[in-house]
Amino acid sequence: MIDIERTVIDGRLAEAPEVTLAVSARYGHFTAMQVRQGRVRGLDRHLDRLDRATEELFGRPLDRGLVVDSIRSALGLDRRPAAAPDASVRVYVCEVARLHVLVTAKPPTDVATTPRSLKSVRYQRFLPHVKHTGGFPQGYLGRRVQAEGFDEALLTADDGVISEGSITNLGCFDGTRVIWPDAPMLHGITMQLMEAGLTQAGVPYESRVLRVADLPDFESVFVTNSHGVVAVGRVDDLTLKVDEAAMGRLIGYFEGMPWEEIHHS
């Protein structure tokens, strides 16, 4: 009889408490960020996102200092001499008796340089305003559309109303203003930073009900996520316009946002 907790991964005995934490993170939430030279855009926005989701899912406040310390440790910024790495970072929050913060750091991911192709699918995320860890449906849909030659899934309701991509936000530019879908979705950090850049530049933005058939009317359609901002050139069998000059400005509104040192606010 085995009277202790054991977990084996690929034939190797793993540390059970750590595995328990990783499995428990299936009920939790996270944020994703790109780090360059030890800096990140929108650090406070990431912390605010984690704060709000922790209160909603667990009914308790998050130790923001622990989050920052955990990120710094994962990147080696707490060592002397400190590193200044480029990385893709994810911060997870889960609960096993108490709240835990898990941080992963992997090689950096740069934004794509060619227009993306999207395939519309009928699916709406549960609690779409929370970046939660229940991502199996999105992962499945993403793999399915990639097998069909597309880069990303575009989520729509049964009536065809667009909400978001499986791992992106979608935006449209009509030559004067940016239009976001008016539907339940995640208010992504890159989307937030782009809105801040638009406001600084005096470019208006608004939300409006959008369907796939509406997209060819826009000068440019784009998607945003932690990788950055990139144009969309095709949705289903529709070819979309890509105004290179307009896209350059749109990308600039995001990329003009400052990189921040990862330290306590």
N, C-alpha and C positions, 0 to 999 in steps of 0.2 A: 504494500500500500504506500502510495506517495502522499506524505503528509505536509509537503511544502509546495509552494507555487513554483512551477518551472515552465519556461518557454524555450523552445529550440527554433532557431532560424537557420536555414540552409545547413542543418546538421550540427550547428554550434550552439551550445548553451548560452542563452542571453540573460542579461540582468533583468529579472522579472519586474521589479518596480518600475524601471524605465519603460519596459514594454507595456505595462499596464497604463502608464501615462499616455503613451502614444496611441493605444487603442481607445482610451477614454477621450482623446481629442476628437473622436468622431462626433461627439456632442460638444461643440464649442464653436469658436469663431476665429478669424484671423485677418491679418492685413499683409499685403505684399508690396515690396518697394525695391527700387533699384538704387544701389549705393555706388557712388563714384568717388574715388580718392577719400573714402571714409565719410562722405557727405550724402545727404538725401534731400530731396525736395519734399516740402510739406510735412515735416516731422510732427508738428503739433496736430495736423489734420489726421495723421495716422493714430496718434495717441487718443484724440477725441473719438475717433471711430471705435477704437478698442474699449474706451470708457463706456460709451453708450451701449454697445453690444453686451458688455459684461453686466451692466445694470439690468438690461432687459432679459438676458438668458439666465443669470445667476442671482440677481437681486442684491448685489453687493458691489462696492466700489473696487476699482482696479488700482494697484500700486504702480503708478506711472514711472516712478523711479526704478522699480524692479524691471520694467519693460526696457527702459533705456540702458540700464546696466547689463541686461541680458543681451541686447543687440551689440553693445560694445564688446562684451566678452566673446560673442560668436565671431565678431570681425577681428578680434585681437587688438582692439583699441584700448583695452585696459592694461596692456603690457608696455614696458619701456625697453627700447624705444618703440613707440606706438606704430602700428602698421597704418597704412592709408589705402585699404584695399578697394577694388571694384568687386561687387557681388550682387547677386539676387538674394534678398532676405525675406523670409516669412516669419511672422510672429503669431503664434497660436495661443489662445487662452482656453483652458479646460479646467475641470474641477474633479479632484479625487480627495475627498475630505476637506480640502481647501483649494483655493485657486492656484493654478500653476501657469507659468509662462514658458512656452517652448519656442526656441528660435532656431531656424535653420539658415545656413548661409551656403550658397552654391555659386558656381561661376556666373558672371553677369550675362544678361540677355539684352541685346540691342534691338531697337525697334526695326521692323521690316522696312525695306527701302522701295518696294514695289507695291502697287495697289493690291488690296486684298479682295478675295472672292468669298461671298457669303451665300449660304443656302438657308432659306427660311424653314423653320420647323415649328410645329405647334407645341409649345411648352411654356409654363410659367413657373418660376422658382417659388418655393415656399419661403415665406418671410423675405421677400426680395430686397428689402432695405438693409438686411443684415448679411454681411459676408461670412456666412456660416460654413461649416465643414461638410455639410451634406451635399457633396458635389458629384456623386455618382451619376445622376441623370445628365448633368452637363458634360461630364467626361465621356459618357457613352455617346451623346449626340455629337460632340466634337469629333470623336473618332469616326463616327458613321459618315459625317459630311466630308471629312478628310479623305476617306476611302472613295468618295464619289468625286474627288478632285477639287474640293473647296477648302478654304483656309479656316473658316469659322462658321458656327451655327448662329443664325439670327432668330431669336425667340419671338414668337407671335402668339396672341390669344386666338381662341377659336374663330373670332370675327376678323382675324387678319391684322389686328392692331399690333404694331411693333412695340416691344418693351426694351430689349437690350440684346447684346450678343451673349454667347455662353460664358465668355470670360472678358467681355468688353462692354463699353457703352457706345452707342451709335449717335452721331450727330450729323446735321446737314447744314450747308451754307447756301443761302439764296442770293448772295451777292451783297447783301446789306447786313444780315443778322444770322446768328446760329440758331438752329431749331433742334431741340431735343425731343425725344418721344414723350408724350403725355400718357404715361402708363406706370404701373408699379415697377420699380427697378432699383438697383443699387446706385447710389449717388457716389460714383467712383472718385478716388482721390485725384487722378489725372483730370477727370472731368471738372472737379472742383477747382483745381489749379488753373485749368484753361479758362474757366469762368472768371477767375480773379484777373487773369491776363486780359481777357476781353473787356472787363470793366475798366481796367487801367487804360486801355486803348480807346475806350469810348465806343466799343462795338456792342450792340444790344444782343441779347439772347432770350429765348422764350421756349416754352414747352407747347407742343401741338400734337394732336392725334395724327399718327403717320402709319401708312400702309406701304407695302412693297411697291405698289403701282405708283405711289407718289414720288419715289426716289429719283427717277430719271429727270424730273423737273428741276432738280437742284444743280447749281454750278459744281458743287463738290459734296460728296458724302464721305465720312471718315469714321474710324473707330478709335477709341482710347482705352488704354489699360496701363498697368504699371510699366510696360515697356515704352510707352510714349503714344504718339498720334500718327496715324497712317491713313492714306486715302483708301477708299473702296472703289474698285473698278467694275465689279459685277455682283449682282444679287440674283440668284436663280438663273433665268435665261435672259436677264436684262443687263445690257451694257450701260454703265453710268459714265457721265462726263467727269473728267478729272481736270480741273483748272489748276495747273501747276503753280501759277502765281498766287492764287487764292490759298492753295494748300500750304505754300511757303509761309504765308502770313499766319494761317491758323496754327501751324506747328510752332511758329515763333511765339505766339501768345502763351503757349505752355512752356516752351523752352526758355522763355524770358524770366520765368519764376526762379528765385535764387536757390542754390544748393546750401544746405544748412549743416553745421557741425552736429554730430549726434551727442548731445549732452543734455542734462536736466534743464527744463525750461523754468 
